[in-house]
């Protein structure tokens, strides 16, 4: 029965587990399969064609697992590949994009910072979203060069990380942003550090909960919600370092899951 099939989720690496966590919280009886494509991270530096090819590879792998819906838990893959994925495959895709809209609605200073990868900030989809919602505000875009790499190496609390974040936040703070949009699913793991570096008047926005809500809505509309009343089963696969994936997930979830290496 299609309802019992898993929700497939992929990211360029371990960052998408921040979205996986929101999905398992919002939909506790759904089964999930998560792919961390860490071997090919970071996507943010790659060409649109490469990002598309990797997104297709990950999608095909999730389809081998019979997933009923795919969540592209990566801003860089969404902004560069989701249109093609949606027109190629016959299942629903949920994507994630920098949450400019709520920031643009609520900003008082009319200055909003967006921290994201080069691939996301240079994509057509990001430009379209920005044009749509951020006409009357100033968006200060900063490429988070090196952040994904450090997270993938398990170096969230390193001095290199602090130095990089300090250099990326300085121009935004100087321009009086009151919202910081995290445009990469790796970055929610940096929120505790970002909060210490920013004043309370800067609100940090990430899209995790919104993606989980949207996933639930699309499963409901398509009548493919899992009717099970018992907790779902969760498999997380990585083609990179298993320990790094294990370490990031274990501090971040209350659900039972298994982590395994996989060549894909
Ligand atoms: N988690 C990915 C994103 O949301 C990271 C991209 C990368 O690998 O550079 O954009």
Boltz pocket constraint, residues with backbone or C-beta under 6 A from the ligand:
constraints:
  - pocket:
      binder: B
      contacts: [[A, 11], [A, 12], [A, 13], [A, 15], [A, 16], [A, 40], [A, 41], [A, 42], [A, 43], [A, 44], [A, 45], [A, 73], [A, 74], [A, 75], [A, 76], [A, 77], [A, 117], [A, 120], [A, 148], [A, 183], [A, 184], [A, 185], [A, 186]]
      max_distance: 6.0
